[in-house]
């Protein structure tokens, strides 16, 4: 029971992240549509298995929520990886505080070392 109580804030945070994902321009519209369709399915009273059946009525909602969460996490992970890759390897962005020093080199012969 203690572990379940610790899980509740994470569930609310994850639902908050899904809600923010609806406004994220990097997540495709088809994923946003899937999220909205799943929310409609969960809150709509006429499911495949009716909600008034004590345990079975909630199982289909949990399955839909799990599949939707997995799809969202997959696409948000891909979006984050793509954004980090573009940030790291973007040649137009010189904000990484690297300094390039032009110079020439020459070898010093043994005679010049003695002088």
Buried (B, 14 or more C-beta within 10 A) or exposed (E): EEEEEEEEEEEEEEEEBBEEBEEBEEBEEEBBEBBEEBBEBBEEEEBEBEBEEEEEBBEBBEEBBEEBBEBBBEBBEEBEEEEEEEEEEEEEEEEEEEEEEEEEEEEEEEEEEEE
